[in-house]
Amino acid sequence: MTILRLLNIQGIAGLAASVCLALLLVLQKGETRHWKKESGQYEQLYANEHAAFAGTVANYRAAAEAARASDAANAQRVFAEQQSISQRSSNDYETRIAAARSLAQRLREQAAASASHPGAGGAAPVSGLSVASGRAAEGAGEDRLPETDALTATEQAIQLDELVKWVREQAKVDNNAVAGASSKP
């Protein structure tokens, strides 16, 4: 009967409260396990996302470094091609100028030799020119440049011609070609 004494209103309320608290404790334990499991999954997702982000950053950095290296190699290739073209043009220019100067010197020497020996040459003597035909020959020489100006004009023409060639060759250099690929068709 001692149990009946305890089962008064207060006892029953205490017992009901204890049962409810026990039931809430069991539910809370279940919820805790569930959220720990969920938390582990979210932590795993976070770790995976963090690793993927770090991988993406590393990939972008590697791609940027590869692009910088490719750009540097391309710039070096373009510079080497342009230097080669410039050197070839310079050599061609010097060769053509030397040839023009040599020819001008030879022509001056021939003109001086023919002026000092007007009848020499081993050819049959030709009757002298009439006064009218002599004036015609002088007329043709009137519009010509003096020898020094003619050489200067020739040198400038060669210079312009080589400059045009140089510009055309420089324009053929592909600044955007992949390193190792030929820029010439």
C-alpha positions as CSV (number, residue, x, y, z in Angstrom):
1,M,0.0,0.0,0.0
2,T,2.8,2.2,0.1
3,I,2.6,2.7,-3.5
4,L,-1.0,4.0,-3.2
5,R,0.2,6.6,-0.8
6,L,2.6,7.8,-3.3
7,L,0.0,7.9,-6.0
8,N,-1.8,10.9,-5.0
9,I,-2.2,13.8,-7.3
10,Q,1.2,15.0,-6.7
11,G,2.7,11.6,-7.1
12,I,0.8,10.9,-10.3
13,A,1.9,14.3,-11.6
14,G,5.5,13.6,-10.7
15,L,5.4,10.2,-12.3
16,A,3.8,11.6,-15.4
17,A,6.4,14.3,-15.5
18,S,9.2,11.7,-15.1
19,V,7.8,9.6,-17.9
20,C,7.5,12.7,-20.1
21,L,11.0,13.7,-19.3
22,A,12.3,10.2,-20.0
23,L,10.5,10.2,-23.3
24,L,11.9,13.7,-24.2
25,L,15.4,12.4,-23.2
26,V,15.0,9.5,-25.6
27,L,13.7,11.7,-28.3
28,Q,16.6,14.2,-27.7
29,K,19.1,11.4,-27.9
30,G,17.7,10.3,-31.2
31,E,17.8,13.9,-32.5
32,T,21.3,14.3,-31.3
33,R,22.4,11.2,-33.2
34,H,20.6,12.3,-36.3
35,W,22.2,15.8,-36.3
36,K,25.6,14.4,-35.5
37,K,25.3,12.3,-38.6
38,E,24.0,15.2,-40.6
39,S,26.8,17.4,-39.3
40,G,29.4,14.8,-40.3
41,Q,27.9,14.8,-43.8
42,Y,27.9,18.6,-44.0
43,E,31.4,18.6,-42.7
44,Q,32.4,16.1,-45.4
45,L,30.6,18.3,-48.1
46,Y,32.4,21.4,-46.8
47,A,35.8,19.6,-46.9
48,N,35.1,18.4,-50.4
49,E,34.0,21.9,-51.6
50,H,37.1,23.4,-49.9
51,A,39.3,20.8,-51.6
52,A,37.6,21.5,-55.0
53,F,38.0,25.2,-54.6
54,A,41.7,24.8,-53.7
55,G,42.1,22.5,-56.8
56,T,40.4,25.1,-59.0
57,V,42.6,27.9,-57.6
58,A,45.7,25.7,-58.2
59,N,44.5,24.9,-61.8
60,Y,44.0,28.6,-62.5
61,R,47.4,29.5,-61.2
62,A,49.0,26.7,-63.2
63,A,47.1,27.9,-66.3
64,A,48.2,31.5,-65.7
65,E,51.8,30.5,-65.3
66,A,51.7,28.3,-68.4
67,A,50.2,31.2,-70.3
68,R,52.9,33.6,-69.0
69,A,55.6,31.1,-70.0
70,S,54.0,30.6,-73.5
71,D,53.7,34.4,-73.9
72,A,57.4,34.8,-72.9
73,A,58.5,32.0,-75.4
74,N,56.3,33.6,-78.1
75,A,57.8,37.0,-77.5
76,Q,61.3,35.6,-77.6
77,R,60.4,33.8,-80.9
78,V,59.0,36.9,-82.4
79,F,62.0,39.0,-81.3
80,A,64.4,36.4,-82.8
81,E,62.5,36.4,-86.1
82,Q,62.4,40.2,-86.3
83,Q,66.1,40.4,-85.5
84,S,66.8,37.8,-88.2
85,I,64.8,39.8,-90.7
86,S,66.5,43.0,-89.7
87,Q,69.9,41.5,-90.0
88,R,69.1,40.0,-93.5
89,S,67.8,43.4,-94.6
90,S,70.8,45.2,-93.3
91,N,73.1,42.8,-95.1
92,D,71.2,43.1,-98.3
93,Y,71.2,46.9,-98.0
94,E,75.0,47.0,-97.4
95,T,75.6,44.6,-100.3
96,R,73.5,46.7,-102.7
97,I,75.0,50.0,-101.6
98,A,78.5,48.6,-102.0
99,A,77.6,47.4,-105.5
100,A,76.1,50.7,-106.5
101,R,79.1,52.6,-105.2
102,S,81.5,50.3,-106.9
103,L,79.6,50.7,-110.2
104,A,79.6,54.5,-109.8
105,Q,83.3,54.5,-109.2
106,R,83.9,52.3,-112.2
107,L,81.8,54.6,-114.4
108,R,83.7,57.6,-113.1
109,E,87.0,55.9,-113.9
110,Q,85.7,55.0,-117.4
111,A,84.5,58.5,-118.0
112,A,87.8,59.9,-116.9
113,A,89.7,57.4,-119.1
114,S,87.6,58.2,-122.1
115,A,87.9,61.9,-121.5
116,S,91.7,61.7,-121.4
117,H,91.9,59.4,-124.5
118,P,89.0,60.5,-126.7
119,G,90.0,58.5,-129.8
120,A,91.3,55.4,-128.0
121,G,89.4,52.2,-128.1
122,G,90.6,50.4,-131.1
123,A,87.5,51.1,-133.2
124,A,87.6,52.5,-136.6
125,P,87.6,56.3,-136.7
126,V,84.1,57.8,-137.0
127,S,83.6,61.0,-138.7
128,G,83.0,63.9,-136.4
129,L,79.5,64.8,-135.4
130,S,77.9,67.8,-137.0
131,V,77.2,70.8,-134.8
132,A,73.5,70.0,-134.8
133,S,74.0,66.4,-133.6
134,G,76.5,67.6,-131.0
135,R,73.8,69.8,-129.6
136,A,71.4,66.9,-129.5
137,A,73.8,64.9,-127.4
138,E,74.3,67.8,-125.0
139,G,70.5,68.2,-124.8
140,A,70.1,64.6,-123.7
141,G,72.6,65.0,-120.9
142,E,71.1,68.3,-119.7
143,D,68.2,66.7,-117.8
144,R,70.4,64.2,-115.9
145,L,71.5,64.5,-112.3
146,P,75.1,65.3,-111.6
147,E,77.2,62.1,-110.8
148,T,77.2,62.8,-107.0
149,D,73.5,63.5,-107.0
150,A,72.8,60.4,-109.1
151,L,74.7,58.2,-106.7
152,T,72.8,59.8,-103.7
153,A,69.5,59.2,-105.5
154,T,70.5,55.6,-106.3
155,E,71.5,55.0,-102.6
156,Q,68.1,56.5,-101.4
157,A,66.2,54.3,-103.9
158,I,68.0,51.2,-102.6
159,Q,67.4,52.3,-99.0
160,L,63.6,52.8,-99.7
161,D,63.4,49.5,-101.6
162,E,65.1,47.6,-98.7
163,L,62.9,49.4,-96.2
164,V,59.8,48.3,-98.1
165,K,61.1,44.7,-98.1
166,W,61.9,44.9,-94.4
167,V,58.4,46.2,-93.6
168,R,56.7,43.4,-95.7
169,E,58.8,40.7,-94.0
170,Q,58.1,42.2,-90.5
171,A,54.4,42.1,-91.3
172,K,54.6,38.4,-92.1
173,V,55.8,37.6,-88.5
174,D,52.8,36.2,-86.6
175,N,52.8,37.6,-83.1
176,N,50.2,35.2,-81.9
177,A,51.5,31.9,-83.3
178,V,52.1,29.1,-80.9
179,A,55.8,28.7,-79.9
180,G,57.3,26.0,-82.1
181,A,54.9,26.6,-85.0
182,S,56.3,28.2,-88.1
183,S,55.0,31.7,-89.0
184,K,55.8,31.3,-92.7
185,P,53.3,29.8,-95.0
